[in-house]
Amino acid sequence: MSAHRSGSSGASRIPVLLYHAVMDDPPQWIAEFTVGPRAFAAQLDAIAAGGRTAVPISALVDHLAGRGPLPDRPVVLTFDDGFADLPGPTAEALAGRSMPATAYLTTGALAPGGRSLLPPGPMMSLEQAPLLEQYGMEVGGHTVTHSQLDTLTGAALKCELTDSKKALEDVLGHEVTHLAYPHGYNSAAVRRAARAAGYESAVAVRHALSSARDEPYRIARLILRRGHTVRDIEEWMAGGGAPVAPFPDSLPTVGWRWYRRARAAVRGPVFAG
């Protein structure tokens, strides 16, 4: 058993799943992180069969802050970037199973004339964000350009966090308090900046299960790849198949962060990790 795991029950281990596009013919740059609609439906059915109750990220955050209980076996479904399937068949598949979710939108990729590091792809529009809420989805920020936040200077970091937050609040008509770090990349300085910008939480990746002891500004998620099967979902729903957060960053993670910072200083902002 991993040294990061704790507890003996799947109920103490909270899967927070990270999806991107749900489509059969994705652009090559996102294909590895794309799930087809039939596979997605089978995964949702496996989540339900595993006895998990879907909740939005706000419910987990409230629990971490001591503001409210969670169901006995929660699961959180999240969707990054804002691909075109999200306000249509993907939201319909979730709503048809009464599964709330959280969508983190990259505003520069969704607004007309916006600037983004994301390569071209089929995206929803920023004006469709209220439609997600009509389907029962929660909307959070995913920055303006999808920059690697832990490589940015203070001013640029602040703009990525606050400008995207304001763009979403303008179209939704209410405050946006949840954030997803692009690529999952963060640092202590980025986490402090997220708090200062008015976010109540931020999700990372970490390739781990979350827990009732997780850190609100780097909540662990499990990223879905095209090779994942229903069996993988079943194992995660049972509380296995991954370490359990919180845990310190590994030495390779820290080293990779410093390498990316040095690269960014020479090359400027880039999309991929």
Backbone as CSV, one residue per row, in Angstrom:
resi,resn,N_x,N_y,N_z,CA_x,CA_y,CA_z,C_x,C_y,C_z
1,MET,0.847,-1.196,0.000,0.000,0.000,0.000,0.879,1.240,0.000
2,SER,0.454,2.301,-0.733,1.243,3.523,-0.796,1.385,4.142,0.581
3,ALA,2.535,4.744,0.793,2.775,5.409,2.069,1.863,6.602,2.247
4,HIS,1.274,7.121,1.127,0.415,8.284,1.233,-1.003,7.919,1.648
5,ARG,-1.378,6.662,1.592,-2.748,6.269,1.877,-3.005,6.247,3.373
6,SER,-4.241,6.547,3.739,-4.608,6.515,5.147,-6.033,6.043,5.256
7,GLY,-6.363,5.418,6.403,-7.715,4.930,6.578,-7.925,3.623,5.874
8,SER,-9.013,2.930,6.218,-9.259,1.618,5.642,-10.519,1.569,4.809
9,SER,-11.220,2.689,4.690,-12.491,2.695,3.983,-12.434,3.606,2.783
10,GLY,-13.065,3.165,1.674,-13.165,4.021,0.508,-13.901,5.304,0.795
11,ALA,-14.725,5.325,1.849,-15.475,6.528,2.189,-14.565,7.663,2.630
12,SER,-13.366,7.363,3.140,-12.444,8.394,3.589,-11.563,8.900,2.452
13,ARG,-11.712,8.319,1.276,-10.932,8.687,0.095,-11.894,9.212,-0.949
14,ILE,-11.671,10.429,-1.384,-12.647,11.126,-2.218,-12.099,11.271,-3.633
15,PRO,-12.660,10.564,-4.608,-12.203,10.741,-5.986,-12.693,12.084,-6.546
16,VAL,-11.764,12.878,-7.030,-12.093,14.107,-7.758,-11.556,13.900,-9.170
17,LEU,-12.451,13.659,-10.108,-12.055,13.278,-11.460,-11.897,14.502,-12.350
18,LEU,-10.871,14.495,-13.176,-10.592,15.583,-14.102,-10.794,15.110,-15.534
19,TYR,-11.835,15.660,-16.181,-12.095,15.418,-17.594,-11.729,16.664,-18.406
20,HIS,-11.483,16.444,-19.692,-11.320,17.540,-20.632,-12.427,17.413,-21.684
21,ALA,-12.082,17.057,-22.903,-13.091,16.897,-23.944,-13.758,15.525,-23.848
22,VAL,-15.024,15.476,-24.236,-15.757,14.216,-24.381,-16.260,14.186,-25.822
23,MET,-15.496,13.535,-26.695,-15.849,13.514,-28.118,-15.089,12.388,-28.807
24,ASP,-15.575,12.025,-30.000,-14.958,10.926,-30.744,-13.796,11.363,-31.622
25,ASP,-13.757,12.641,-32.001,-12.728,13.090,-32.951,-12.037,14.357,-32.453
26,PRO,-11.301,14.265,-31.346,-10.657,15.450,-30.781,-9.439,15.871,-31.588
27,PRO,-9.005,17.125,-31.456,-7.718,17.521,-32.021,-6.604,16.698,-31.382
28,GLN,-5.527,16.500,-32.112,-4.460,15.633,-31.635,-3.879,16.097,-30.306
29,TRP,-3.813,17.407,-30.105,-3.142,17.923,-28.907,-3.885,17.579,-27.618
30,ILE,-5.169,17.285,-27.706,-5.931,16.951,-26.502,-6.425,15.505,-26.536
31,ALA,-6.056,14.754,-27.578,-6.588,13.399,-27.757,-6.270,12.485,-26.578
32,GLU,-5.071,12.589,-26.014,-4.676,11.721,-24.902,-5.575,11.919,-23.681
33,PHE,-6.155,13.108,-23.564,-6.986,13.431,-22.407,-8.458,13.549,-22.784
34,THR,-8.839,12.877,-23.864,-10.219,12.893,-24.337,-10.865,11.531,-24.110
35,VAL,-12.110,11.550,-23.701,-12.905,10.338,-23.513,-14.056,10.370,-24.519
36,GLY,-14.305,9.257,-25.201,-15.422,9.205,-26.129,-16.751,9.197,-25.401
37,PRO,-17.840,9.629,-26.061,-19.143,9.689,-25.399,-19.615,8.340,-24.843
38,ARG,-19.387,7.243,-25.562,-19.823,5.940,-25.048,-19.019,5.540,-23.816
39,ALA,-17.710,5.782,-23.855,-16.884,5.477,-22.699,-17.270,6.358,-21.515
40,PHE,-17.578,7.621,-21.792,-17.985,8.547,-20.736,-19.264,8.066,-20.062
41,ALA,-20.246,7.656,-20.858,-21.497,7.152,-20.295,-21.245,5.922,-19.430
42,ALA,-20.381,5.031,-19.901,-20.074,3.832,-19.120,-19.369,4.194,-17.815
43,GLN,-18.513,5.200,-17.856,-17.825,5.627,-16.641,-18.800,6.245,-15.646
44,LEU,-19.728,7.062,-16.126,-20.731,7.637,-15.225,-21.578,6.542,-14.592
45,ASP,-21.930,5.544,-15.377,-22.724,4.436,-14.830,-21.923,3.654,-13.792
46,ALA,-20.604,3.521,-14.002,-19.760,2.826,-13.028,-19.643,3.628,-11.737
47,ILE,-19.602,4.937,-11.855,-19.574,5.787,-10.665,-20.832,5.574,-9.840
48,ALA,-21.977,5.584,-10.514,-23.241,5.362,-9.807,-23.301,3.961,-9.204
49,ALA,-22.860,2.969,-9.966,-22.888,1.589,-9.471,-21.955,1.397,-8.286
50,GLY,-20.923,2.224,-8.193,-19.984,2.131,-7.081,-20.509,2.750,-5.800
51,GLY,-21.736,3.261,-5.845,-22.339,3.813,-4.638,-21.878,5.210,-4.290
52,ARG,-21.265,5.893,-5.230,-20.794,7.254,-4.990,-21.889,8.271,-5.303
53,THR,-21.926,9.359,-4.541,-22.845,10.467,-4.761,-22.053,11.658,-5.281
54,ALA,-22.398,12.132,-6.470,-21.687,13.263,-7.060,-22.061,14.559,-6.359
55,VAL,-21.033,15.362,-6.054,-21.234,16.684,-5.463,-20.338,17.673,-6.194
56,PRO,-20.695,18.956,-6.242,-19.805,19.945,-6.846,-18.618,20.229,-5.941
57,ILE,-17.614,20.889,-6.486,-16.415,21.160,-5.701,-16.739,22.010,-4.481
58,SER,-17.742,22.882,-4.575,-18.083,23.739,-3.439,-18.469,22.920,-2.218
59,ALA,-19.103,21.770,-2.420,-19.487,20.927,-1.288,-18.255,20.364,-0.593
60,LEU,-17.264,19.944,-1.384,-16.023,19.448,-0.791,-15.296,20.570,-0.065
61,VAL,-15.266,21.742,-0.668,-14.583,22.876,-0.042,-15.263,23.261,1.269
62,ASP,-16.590,23.287,1.275,-17.307,23.581,2.521,-16.956,22.567,3.598
63,HIS,-16.840,21.306,3.208,-16.502,20.267,4.178,-15.081,20.457,4.707
64,LEU,-14.146,20.774,3.820,-12.770,21.000,4.253,-12.680,22.172,5.227
65,ALA,-13.584,23.161,5.056,-13.588,24.338,5.926,-14.439,24.137,7.172
66,GLY,-15.023,22.953,7.325,-15.850,22.688,8.490,-17.224,23.313,8.431
67,ARG,-17.688,23.650,7.208,-18.978,24.328,7.076,-20.137,23.398,6.755
68,GLY,-19.865,22.129,6.475,-20.965,21.251,6.132,-20.517,19.829,5.908
69,PRO,-21.443,18.891,6.016,-21.112,17.478,5.824,-21.111,17.095,4.346
70,LEU,-20.506,15.972,4.057,-20.558,15.354,2.748,-21.388,14.083,2.834
71,PRO,-21.938,13.613,1.725,-22.551,12.289,1.745,-21.513,11.231,2.102
72,ASP,-21.964,10.053,2.447,-21.055,9.016,2.933,-19.970,8.664,1.920
73,ARG,-20.306,8.636,0.628,-19.336,8.236,-0.396,-19.388,9.243,-1.546
74,PRO,-18.744,10.396,-1.346,-18.822,11.438,-2.374,-17.850,11.209,-3.530
75,VAL,-18.157,11.823,-4.663,-17.256,11.916,-5.799,-17.473,13.283,-6.416
76,VAL,-16.404,13.890,-6.920,-16.496,15.198,-7.567,-16.052,15.041,-9.021
77,LEU,-16.871,15.520,-9.942,-16.568,15.469,-11.370,-16.231,16.881,-11.846
78,THR,-15.048,17.047,-12.431,-14.633,18.355,-12.911,-14.242,18.286,-14.380
79,PHE,-14.385,19.425,-15.063,-14.122,19.521,-16.499,-13.323,20.791,-16.754
80,ASP,-12.161,20.664,-17.364,-11.273,21.805,-17.584,-11.360,22.337,-19.008
81,ASP,-11.129,23.617,-19.148,-10.931,24.356,-20.393,-12.233,24.898,-20.973
82,GLY,-13.227,24.034,-21.246,-14.475,24.494,-21.843,-14.638,24.056,-23.284
83,PHE,-14.549,22.766,-23.534,-14.722,22.249,-24.885,-16.194,22.288,-25.307
84,ALA,-16.412,22.224,-26.626,-17.737,22.472,-27.184,-18.789,21.471,-26.727
85,ASP,-18.350,20.251,-26.364,-19.323,19.244,-25.933,-19.919,19.550,-24.570
86,LEU,-19.258,20.407,-23.794,-19.628,20.578,-22.387,-21.049,21.102,-22.190
87,PRO,-21.463,22.200,-22.852,-22.825,22.697,-22.633,-23.885,21.950,-23.439
88,GLY,-23.515,20.840,-24.059,-24.446,20.042,-24.837,-24.527,18.621,-24.330
89,PRO,-24.002,17.653,-25.090,-24.164,16.245,-24.714,-23.518,15.865,-23.385
90,THR,-22.410,16.502,-23.034,-21.765,16.154,-21.766,-22.615,16.601,-20.582
91,ALA,-23.085,17.840,-20.617,-23.959,18.323,-19.548,-25.254,17.526,-19.499
92,GLU,-25.760,17.129,-20.661,-27.000,16.343,-20.701,-26.796,14.968,-20.076
93,ALA,-25.641,14.347,-20.341,-25.352,13.034,-19.757,-25.289,13.122,-18.238
94,LEU,-24.704,14.192,-17.733,-24.619,14.385,-16.287,-25.997,14.668,-15.689
95,ALA,-26.730,15.582,-16.315,-28.046,15.951,-15.786,-28.998,14.767,-15.816
96,GLY,-28.888,13.935,-16.855,-29.760,12.774,-16.951,-29.535,11.760,-15.853
97,ARG,-28.384,11.827,-15.209,-28.065,10.931,-14.095,-28.076,11.668,-12.757
98,SER,-28.535,12.926,-12.772,-28.583,13.760,-11.563,-27.213,13.857,-10.905
99,MET,-26.199,14.098,-11.742,-24.828,14.231,-11.249,-24.353,15.666,-11.435
100,PRO,-24.318,16.460,-10.371,-23.730,17.803,-10.485,-22.239,17.701,-10.739
101,ALA,-21.685,18.753,-11.314,-20.259,18.765,-11.635,-19.756,20.192,-11.580
102,THR,-18.458,20.367,-11.800,-17.844,21.695,-11.805,-17.044,21.854,-13.087
103,ALA,-17.270,22.961,-13.788,-16.560,23.268,-15.027,-15.633,24.449,-14.793
104,TYR,-14.368,24.287,-15.144,-13.370,25.347,-15.017,-13.050,25.877,-16.412
105,LEU,-13.343,27.153,-16.658,-13.301,27.704,-18.007,-12.104,28.623,-18.215
106,THR,-11.414,28.421,-19.341,-10.299,29.269,-19.762,-10.865,30.410,-20.581
107,THR,-11.022,31.581,-19.978,-11.822,32.632,-20.604,-11.232,33.144,-21.908
108,GLY,-9.904,33.219,-22.005,-9.312,33.726,-23.231,-9.544,32.840,-24.434
109,ALA,-9.788,31.556,-24.197,-10.051,30.614,-25.285,-11.522,30.613,-25.699
110,LEU,-12.391,31.228,-24.893,-13.827,31.150,-25.133,-14.435,32.477,-25.587
111,ALA,-13.710,33.575,-25.369,-14.237,34.893,-25.721,-13.791,35.295,-27.132
112,PRO,-14.650,35.973,-27.890,-14.256,36.429,-29.234,-13.025,37.323,-29.169
113,GLY,-12.018,37.005,-29.965,-10.799,37.791,-29.971,-9.931,37.604,-28.758
114,GLY,-10.257,36.614,-27.934,-9.484,36.382,-26.720,-8.121,35.797,-27.023
115,ARG,-7.220,35.909,-26.067,-5.865,35.377,-26.231,-5.709,34.156,-25.329
116,SER,-5.103,33.127,-25.873,-4.950,31.884,-25.119,-3.766,31.103,-25.657
117,LEU,-3.138,30.337,-24.773,-2.059,29.436,-25.186,-2.591,28.091,-25.666
118,LEU,-3.878,27.838,-25.478,-4.454,26.575,-25.945,-4.402,26.515,-27.469
119,PRO,-3.975,25.406,-28.049,-4.034,25.260,-29.508,-5.489,25.302,-29.990
120,PRO,-5.701,25.495,-31.290,-7.066,25.549,-31.816,-7.827,24.256,-31.537
121,GLY,-9.098,24.404,-31.231,-9.939,23.248,-30.964,-11.393,23.677,-30.853
122,PRO,-12.310,22.729,-30.849,-13.738,23.056,-30.729,-14.065,23.440,-29.288
123,MET,-14.360,24.711,-29.069,-14.619,25.221,-27.735,-16.036,25.782,-27.641
124,MET,-16.586,25.774,-26.447,-17.823,26.479,-26.181,-17.545,27.975,-26.189
125,SER,-18.580,28.790,-26.118,-18.388,30.233,-26.023,-18.560,30.669,-24.572
126,LEU,-17.962,31.780,-24.241,-18.097,32.314,-22.890,-19.557,32.611,-22.571
127,GLU,-20.318,33.017,-23.573,-21.728,33.336,-23.357,-22.558,32.107,-23.009
128,GLN,-22.028,30.918,-23.214,-22.751,29.692,-22.851,-22.536,29.290,-21.398
129,ALA,-21.710,30.018,-20.669,-21.448,29.662,-19.276,-22.730,29.584,-18.436
130,PRO,-23.680,30.527,-18.584,-24.918,30.394,-17.807,-25.693,29.120,-18.133
131,LEU,-25.567,28.610,-19.352,-26.247,27.371,-19.715,-25.731,26.208,-18.885
132,LEU,-24.435,26.197,-18.589,-23.883,25.143,-17.740,-24.587,25.130,-16.388
133,GLU,-24.816,26.305,-15.835,-25.497,26.384,-14.541,-26.939,25.906,-14.640
134,GLN,-27.572,26.144,-15.770,-28.933,25.639,-15.952,-28.973,24.120,-15.941
135,TYR,-27.892,23.505,-16.377,-27.788,22.047,-16.340,-27.387,21.528,-14.951
136,GLY,-27.121,22.420,-14.019,-26.739,22.000,-12.680,-25.253,21.933,-12.452
137,MET,-24.478,22.546,-13.350,-23.027,22.553,-13.195,-22.589,23.838,-12.501
138,GLU,-21.526,23.734,-11.742,-20.899,24.875,-11.096,-19.780,25.366,-12.016
139,VAL,-19.552,26.674,-12.065,-18.544,27.239,-12.953,-17.426,27.861,-12.132
140,GLY,-16.194,27.503,-12.480,-15.015,28.077,-11.843,-14.054,28.610,-12.886
141,GLY,-13.011,29.274,-12.429,-12.031,29.873,-13.318,-10.874,28.941,-13.632
142,HIS,-10.307,29.125,-14.823,-9.144,28.344,-15.264,-8.147,29.268,-15.944
143,THR,-8.081,30.505,-15.463,-7.231,31.590,-15.949,-7.689,32.123,-17.309
144,VAL,-6.951,33.121,-17.802,-7.256,33.714,-19.104,-6.619,32.912,-20.230
145,THR,-5.321,32.663,-20.128,-4.579,32.100,-21.261,-4.143,30.652,-21.093
146,HIS,-4.381,30.054,-19.925,-3.918,28.696,-19.606,-2.405,28.668,-19.421
147,SER,-1.883,29.703,-18.786,-0.447,29.772,-18.502,-0.056,28.837,-17.361
148,GLN,1.212,28.485,-17.326,1.769,27.760,-16.185,2.000,28.793,-15.077
149,LEU,1.100,28.843,-14.125,1.072,29.947,-13.174,2.332,30.034,-12.329
150,ASP,2.957,28.914,-12.056,4.138,28.943,-11.192,5.391,29.428,-11.910
151,THR,5.258,29.854,-13.166,6.387,30.444,-13.887,6.206,31.946,-14.099
152,LEU,5.104,32.512,-13.617,4.774,33.905,-13.903,5.280,34.853,-12.828
153,THR,5.478,36.107,-13.225,5.790,37.165,-12.277,4.521,37.572,-11.534
154,GLY,4.687,38.371,-10.483,3.543,38.750,-9.660,2.437,39.431,-10.437
155,ALA,2.769,40.415,-11.284,1.750,41.163,-12.014,1.024,40.273,-13.020
156,ALA,1.773,39.471,-13.757,1.149,38.585,-14.740,0.282,37.537,-14.062
157,LEU,0.757,37.017,-12.948,-0.015,36.032,-12.187,-1.325,36.636,-11.718
158,LYS,-1.271,37.832,-11.185,-2.487,38.485,-10.704,-3.494,38.686,-11.828
159,CYS,-3.022,39.118,-12.991,-3.931,39.327,-14.126,-4.592,38.034,-14.563
160,GLU,-3.838,36.933,-14.631,-4.425,35.647,-15.024,-5.556,35.251,-14.076
161,LEU,-5.369,35.514,-12.798,-6.359,35.094,-11.803,-7.543,36.048,-11.737
162,THR,-7.284,37.337,-11.742,-8.373,38.295,-11.533,-9.147,38.605,-12.816
163,ASP,-8.457,38.675,-13.956,-9.165,39.007,-15.201,-10.121,37.894,-15.609
164,SER,-9.697,36.652,-15.447,-10.591,35.541,-15.791,-11.771,35.475,-14.823
165,LYS,-11.513,35.737,-13.564,-12.574,35.741,-12.554,-13.626,36.784,-12.894
166,LYS,-13.170,37.997,-13.239,-14.104,39.064,-13.577,-14.904,38.746,-14.840
167,ALA,-14.243,38.174,-15.855,-14.949,37.835,-17.096,-16.079,36.845,-16.831
168,LEU,-15.824,35.856,-15.994,-16.863,34.882,-15.661,-17.961,35.511,-14.821
169,GLU,-17.581,36.345,-13.878,-18.590,36.992,-13.025,-19.483,37.922,-13.833
170,ASP,-18.910,38.584,-14.840,-19.710,39.478,-15.679,-20.773,38.713,-16.454
171,VAL,-20.423,37.548,-16.970,-21.385,36.794,-17.782,-22.361,35.990,-16.924
172,LEU,-21.932,35.596,-15.729,-22.791,34.793,-14.862,-23.655,35.645,-13.935
173,GLY,-23.172,36.830,-13.603,-23.929,37.700,-12.716,-23.778,37.384,-11.245
174,HIS,-22.737,36.623,-10.875,-22.478,36.333,-9.470,-20.999,36.029,-9.282
175,GLU,-20.580,35.947,-8.031,-19.171,35.737,-7.724,-18.716,34.335,-8.129
176,VAL,-17.487,34.246,-8.584,-16.850,32.977,-8.921,-15.708,32.761,-7.931
177,THR,-15.761,31.657,-7.196,-14.825,31.488,-6.073,-13.979,30.224,-6.152
178,HIS,-14.030,29.502,-7.259,-13.263,28.269,-7.367,-12.381,28.318,-8.615
179,LEU,-11.186,27.763,-8.488,-10.141,27.869,-9.504,-9.533,26.508,-9.781
180,ALA,-9.110,26.304,-11.024,-8.283,25.149,-11.387,-6.990,25.673,-11.985
181,TYR,-5.854,25.180,-11.472,-4.560,25.589,-12.005,-4.328,24.921,-13.360
182,PRO,-4.000,25.665,-14.409,-3.672,25.038,-15.691,-2.519,24.041,-15.538
183,HIS,-2.662,22.895,-16.140,-1.708,21.791,-16.030,-1.579,21.283,-14.596
184,GLY,-2.343,21.853,-13.663,-2.197,21.503,-12.259,-1.028,22.189,-11.579
185,TYR,-0.266,23.022,-12.314,0.965,23.592,-11.789,0.672,24.709,-10.792
186,ASN,1.294,24.618,-9.618,1.123,25.634,-8.591,2.348,25.643,-7.691
187,SER,2.362,26.575,-6.781,3.438,26.704,-5.798,2.840,27.437,-4.604
188,ALA,3.620,27.582,-3.543,3.120,28.308,-2.379,2.748,29.733,-2.755
189,ALA,3.549,30.380,-3.605,3.243,31.746,-4.033,1.969,31.796,-4.862
190,VAL,1.762,30.822,-5.740,0.543,30.773,-6.544,-0.675,30.553,-5.651
191,ARG,-0.547,29.691,-4.671,-1.667,29.440,-3.766,-2.026,30.693,-2.968
192,ARG,-1.016,31.432,-2.530,-1.288,32.695,-1.828,-1.972,33.689,-2.756
193,ALA,-1.546,33.746,-4.010,-2.153,34.668,-4.972,-3.599,34.295,-5.262
194,ALA,-3.885,33.000,-5.326,-5.263,32.556,-5.553,-6.164,33.004,-4.410
195,ARG,-5.686,32.855,-3.202,-6.462,33.311,-2.047,-6.670,34.823,-2.101
196,ALA,-5.606,35.562,-2.396,-5.689,37.019,-2.441,-6.634,37.506,-3.531
197,ALA,-6.743,36.734,-4.618,-7.628,37.109,-5.720,-9.101,36.858,-5.408
198,GLY,-9.385,36.207,-4.294,-10.765,35.993,-3.894,-11.305,34.606,-4.136
199,TYR,-10.427,33.674,-4.498,-10.866,32.285,-4.662,-10.891,31.589,-3.304
200,GLU,-11.902,30.763,-3.098,-12.016,29.985,-1.867,-11.335,28.623,-1.983
201,SER,-11.045,28.217,-3.190,-10.410,26.916,-3.397,-9.679,26.905,-4.720
202,ALA,-8.806,25.924,-4.866,-8.141,25.682,-6.145,-7.829,24.201,-6.248
203,VAL,-8.075,23.644,-7.420,-7.766,22.237,-7.659,-6.487,22.135,-8.471
204,ALA,-5.689,21.135,-8.123,-4.470,20.830,-8.861,-4.723,19.553,-9.662
205,VAL,-3.717,18.711,-9.813,-3.908,17.381,-10.398,-3.434,16.365,-9.361
206,ARG,-2.140,16.211,-9.189,-1.525,15.368,-8.172,-1.685,13.870,-8.407
207,HIS,-2.586,13.458,-9.338,-2.771,12.038,-9.653,-3.046,11.242,-8.373
208,ALA,-3.953,11.770,-7.561,-4.234,11.181,-6.255,-5.684,11.385,-5.886
209,LEU,-6.134,10.576,-4.946,-7.443,10.758,-4.352,-7.386,11.900,-3.356
210,SER,-8.467,12.653,-3.274,-8.572,13.670,-2.245,-9.064,13.017,-0.953
211,SER,-9.235,13.829,0.086,-9.683,13.308,1.373,-10.241,14.457,2.192
212,ALA,-10.816,14.160,3.333,-11.346,15.184,4.227,-10.238,16.004,4.872
213,ARG,-8.978,15.608,4.652,-7.829,16.343,5.185,-7.073,17.093,4.079
214,ASP,-7.600,17.100,2.884,-6.890,17.702,1.758,-6.770,19.217,1.936
215,GLU,-5.863,19.822,1.137,-5.597,21.248,1.219,-6.522,22.007,0.261
216,PRO,-7.281,22.989,0.751,-8.266,23.680,-0.097,-7.681,24.365,-1.319
217,TYR,-6.375,24.720,-1.291,-5.785,25.414,-2.426,-4.864,24.527,-3.270
218,ARG,-4.906,23.215,-3.057,-4.332,22.283,-4.028,-5.018,20.918,-3.856
219,ILE,-6.305,20.937,-4.080,-7.111,19.725,-3.989,-6.662,18.739,-5.068
220,ALA,-6.455,17.503,-4.666,-5.945,16.483,-5.583,-7.031,16.006,-6.542
221,ARG,-6.627,15.789,-7.788,-7.539,15.214,-8.788,-6.872,14.052,-9.508
222,LEU,-7.709,13.225,-10.108,-7.288,12.100,-10.942,-7.650,12.435,-12.388
223,ILE,-6.655,12.515,-13.253,-6.896,12.935,-14.626,-7.299,11.740,-15.480
224,LEU,-8.360,11.911,-16.262,-8.843,10.852,-17.149,-8.110,10.907,-18.476
225,ARG,-7.528,9.787,-18.856,-6.881,9.630,-20.158,-7.710,8.685,-21.026
226,ARG,-7.449,8.697,-22.315,-8.256,7.890,-23.228,-8.088,6.398,-22.969
227,GLY,-6.971,5.995,-22.343,-6.741,4.583,-22.066,-7.380,4.081,-20.789
228,HIS,-7.965,4.967,-19.999,-8.604,4.514,-18.771,-9.880,3.734,-19.077
229,THR,-10.140,2.726,-18.266,-11.276,1.845,-18.477,-12.251,1.952,-17.312
230,VAL,-13.389,1.291,-17.476,-14.368,1.218,-16.387,-13.739,0.580,-15.156
231,ARG,-12.825,-0.359,-15.379,-12.155,-0.991,-14.239,-11.364,0.023,-13.428
232,ASP,-10.722,0.971,-14.096,-10.017,2.029,-13.376,-10.987,2.851,-12.537
233,ILE,-12.120,3.196,-13.128,-13.135,3.957,-12.399,-13.610,3.182,-11.183
234,GLU,-13.862,1.910,-11.371,-14.327,1.083,-10.256,-13.312,1.059,-9.119
235,GLU,-12.032,0.979,-9.474,-10.996,0.953,-8.434,-10.937,2.277,-7.688
236,TRP,-11.022,3.388,-8.422,-11.023,4.689,-7.758,-12.254,4.853,-6.872
237,MET,-13.412,4.400,-7.359,-14.630,4.532,-6.564,-14.548,3.702,-5.279
238,ALA,-13.769,2.632,-5.322,-13.561,1.799,-4.135,-12.506,2.382,-3.203
239,GLY,-11.902,3.496,-3.610,-10.896,4.143,-2.771,-9.499,3.638,-2.982
240,GLY,-9.229,2.963,-4.092,-7.913,2.415,-4.363,-7.325,2.965,-5.649
241,GLY,-6.178,2.409,-6.026,-5.567,2.731,-7.305,-4.775,4.013,-7.357
242,ALA,-4.627,4.707,-6.227,-3.899,5.978,-6.221,-3.560,6.345,-4.787
243,PRO,-2.517,7.174,-4.602,-2.238,7.685,-3.258,-3.343,8.626,-2.791
244,VAL,-3.293,9.006,-1.543,-4.318,9.865,-0.945,-3.672,11.157,-0.450
245,ALA,-4.190,12.285,-0.890,-3.708,13.591,-0.439,-4.288,13.915,0.946
246,PRO,-3.587,14.764,1.709,-2.444,15.581,1.313,-1.111,14.878,1.508
247,PHE,-0.126,15.329,0.744,1.250,14.882,0.909,2.162,15.941,0.298
248,PRO,3.416,16.026,0.745,4.328,17.060,0.221,4.657,16.808,-1.248
249,ASP,5.041,17.874,-1.941,5.533,17.713,-3.305,6.783,16.846,-3.303
250,SER,6.885,15.977,-4.289,8.071,15.136,-4.410,9.241,15.946,-4.957
251,LEU,10.446,15.422,-4.794,11.627,16.097,-5.328,11.561,16.250,-6.850
252,PRO,11.094,15.220,-7.609,10.960,15.418,-9.051,9.977,16.537,-9.410
253,THR,8.892,16.682,-8.636,7.932,17.760,-8.895,8.578,19.120,-8.686
254,VAL,9.326,19.254,-7.615,10.018,20.512,-7.335,11.066,20.803,-8.415
255,GLY,11.821,19.778,-8.795,12.827,19.966,-9.836,12.212,20.354,-11.173
256,TRP,11.099,19.733,-11.528,10.401,20.051,-12.776,9.913,21.486,-12.756
257,ARG,9.466,21.970,-11.605,9.003,23.358,-11.495,10.149,24.324,-11.776
258,TRP,11.315,24.064,-11.205,12.449,24.952,-11.432,12.913,24.907,-12.879
259,TYR,12.852,23.727,-13.499,13.223,23.627,-14.915,12.270,24.456,-15.770
260,ARG,10.964,24.357,-15.495,9.982,25.103,-16.291,10.129,26.602,-16.094
261,ARG,10.460,27.014,-14.885,10.691,28.437,-14.642,11.875,28.948,-15.445
262,ALA,12.941,28.181,-15.459,14.117,28.585,-16.230,13.799,28.630,-17.719
263,ARG,13.048,27.636,-18.196,12.668,27.605,-19.609,11.802,28.797,-19.968
264,ALA,10.843,29.140,-19.080,9.960,30.265,-19.343,10.728,31.581,-19.379
265,ALA,11.768,31.682,-18.559,12.570,32.898,-18.556,13.272,33.102,-19.889
266,VAL,13.561,32.000,-20.578,14.258,32.081,-21.861,13.276,32.155,-23.024
267,ARG,12.246,31.299,-23.001,11.345,31.150,-24.142,10.047,31.913,-24.014
268,GLY,9.688,32.327,-22.819,8.388,32.939,-22.609,7.320,31.896,-22.376
269,PRO,6.065,32.317,-22.261,4.976,31.377,-21.948,4.770,30.342,-23.056
270,VAL,4.553,29.093,-22.650,4.227,28.020,-23.579,3.055,27.225,-23.018
271,PHE,2.394,26.468,-23.869,1.214,25.721,-23.436,1.558,24.455,-22.673
272,ALA,2.247,23.525,-23.310,2.420,22.218,-22.729,3.470,22.231,-21.622
273,GLY,3.287,21.268,-20.656,4.176,21.192,-19.505,5.614,20.981,-19.859
